[in-house]
Amino acid sequence: QRFDLAPSLLGRVPRQPHRIMSNKLNSAILDKAAEDVLAFSSGETINKNGADLQGKKRNFVETVEIQITLKNYDPQRDKRFSGTFKLPSIPRPNLKPCMLGNAAHCEQADRIGVAHMSVDDLKKLNKNKKLVKKLAKKYDFFLASDNMIKQIPRLLGPGLTKAGKFPTLLSSSDDMQEKIDEIKATIKFQMKKVMVLNVAIGNVDMEKQQIIVNTQLAVNFLASLLKKQWQNIGQIYIKSTMGPSQQIFF
């Protein structure tokens, strides 16, 4: 079964090797799983393995993630992989950015309601590890103006890098809102020592079709990173933050 990208999506997906490859996900199983994830999160009853499960609507927007177990893969011996991919629909729109900017960028951030800090604000932290750690915890990601990015290690020390949140460069010609949306839509697969990968591909406020397309693109991209592609993928599950997992690949 082949999954062809809609023409409207093609222009928005980064070019990747093996991007349009044979899609091994069964579309009927994925459709049903996405439907159940959304139904459960809205408080409806779903049937799983012959048992009825009563859903519950939460007072926050649940994230929908996929959990992928690898097989025939030795994290000690096989080459580690890492790759980022921009999804057509933003999975986590509520991620909080912070602009570490020059005067123009701070003014622009102010206009669009984005938190911002100037060089003087960063100097006030005085490289205090606790304060830098607190800053890294407060925001999900950072942007920095080109004249600021080189100064960050000197101003803040290694704190943001250690937290995995070193800023993304925002050049003077970039549109800030577009850059923020691009970062929010980008997922990352990185092989560490465990054989299970989790990645956010959506949220329960999305349409079912957006979740399906994001899932198919994310899994196809992961397969393209793996040495034996689909032969390295064992099982795939999809679930919302508080919901039960649904298996979509066996």
C-alpha positions, 0 to 999 in steps of 0.5 A, a space after each residue: 500500500 502506498 501513501 502519496 503526499 497530497 500536492 498541497 503538502 509536498 511543498 511544505 515537507 523538507 526534502 529527505 532521502 527515501 521521503 516518498 517510500 512504501 508506507 507499511 501502515 494499514 490505513 484502516 487500522 490507523 484510521 480506527 486508532 486515530 478515531 478512538 484516540 479522539 473519541 476517548 479524549 472527548 469522553 466517549 466510550 471506546 472498545 479495546 480488545 473486546 472491553 469497553 473503556 470510558 473516556 474522559 475529557 481533560 481540562 487541558 489539550 492532550 498531546 497525541 504521540 506515537 511510540 515506536 519500538 525498534 528491532 534488529 537494531 543494536 544501539 551499542 554497535 549500530 550507527 546512531 541516527 538523528 533527524 528532524 522533520 517538519 510536519 504539515 500540522 503543528 502537533 504542539 501549538 502551546 510550546 512557549 518560545 523566548 526571543 533572545 534578541 537585539 532591539 529590533 527583534 525584542 520589539 517585534 517579539 513584543 508585537 506578537 506577544 512572544 517573551 523576549 530578553 535583551 543582552 542586558 537581561 541576560 547579563 543580569 543572570 550573571 551566569 548563575 547556574 540556578 537562574 539559567 536552569 530556571 530560564 531553560 525550564 520556563 520556555 520550551 525553545 529559544 530564538 536568538 538574533 545573529 549578533 546574540 547567538 555567539 555571545 550566549 555561551 559567554 553570557 549564560 555558560 553551558 546551561 541552555 546547551 545542557 538542557 538541549 535548548 540552545 537557541 535557533 538563529 533568527 536572521 534579520 530577514 526571517 519572519 519571526 512568527 513563521 520561524 516559531 511555527 516551523 520550530 513548533 511543527 518540527 519533530 526530532 528522532 534521535 537514537 539513544 541507548 533505548 530501543 523505544 522512541 516517542 514523538 509528538 505528532 498531534 493533539 486532540 484538538 486536531 482533525 482526525 485526518 491531520 493526525 493520520 497524515 502527521 503519523 504517516 509522514 513521521 513514521 515514513 521519515 523514521 524508516 528512511 533514517 534506519 539502516 534496514 528501514 521498515 525491517 528495523 521497526 517492531 511495533 508502533 502505538 498511538 496514544 493521547 497523554 491520558 488515553 490508552 495506547 492503540 497499536 497501529 503496526 505489528 
